[in-house]
Amino acid sequence: MTAIPLFITAPHPCSYLENEAAQSAFVDPSFRLDTVIYSLLIAHGFRRSGDDVYRPQCAQCSQCVPVRVPVAQFKPNRSQKRCLQKNRQTTAIIKPAVFEQAHYDLYLRYQNQRHAESNMANTSPDEYIKFLGSSWCNTQFIEFFCDDELAAVAIVDRLDNALSAVYTFFDPQFSSYSLGVYAVLWQIQHAQNQGLEWLYLGFWIANCRKMNYKDQYQPLQGFIGQHWTLISP
């Protein structure tokens, strides 16, 4: 495989853990990426945000753990089974990763309800599609409908032998449907149906409430010490 040039960022305050300094290793933006190369990178702990591909490279902390679900072995727990039952009438439509006003409006409602304190609540249309989409990756937007209304959108990357869950947002009026959980369960089932091996879920952080829920999808593997190993809930 061709050597991939990386850049290390300067230390900056961590977005997830108080009193921690974060650093990341970014793939050189001038390096030509595609789905084949990204499939190899994600298997080594990398993640994309827009067109940028990175992984944590913190000097004093290793709490951000890349995780994935081996979909053929997945077993829903009791809570996840209830979520599936609640959403038995929820329908999904796979769409191309292009800007749609209805998606953007839903995204803003979600951010203003869930993350009003962050600058994501003021994202412009251009910033929105650059954050979720990619010029080189095979990305899809999954629409979820409850009672014939657009209730959620999940952004998913299709890789060589896996799916990667990029982001999910939903209409706050449908919070009782647990659509964030359902979107992950749907992606696991979709990966199974497509004969894929993994669903990548980004980073798991045991001491961060926003990120530690991922260990509820079992079995779960974490990329620790350059190896994939099982993580227990």
BELNOR-V238506 format. One line per field, one symbol per residue. psi: psi as a letter, one per 20 degrees, with the letter a starting at -180 (. if undefined). A space follows every 10 residues. Layout:
# BELNOR-V238506
psi->???
This chain:
# BELNOR-V238506
psi->qppopqpprq qrppihpqkq pqqqoppphi poqrhgghhg ghikjrqqoc ipprqqlphj qkioopqqpo hhipoqaggh hhghghkhip qqppqqmqpp hhgggggggg ghghlhirih ikprgghghh ghaqiiqnqq poppppkjqo hqpppppoag krqpogqpqr phikhiilhg ghhghghghg gghikrhqop jbppohjohi iiihjioqqp qqnpkjqpqq pq.
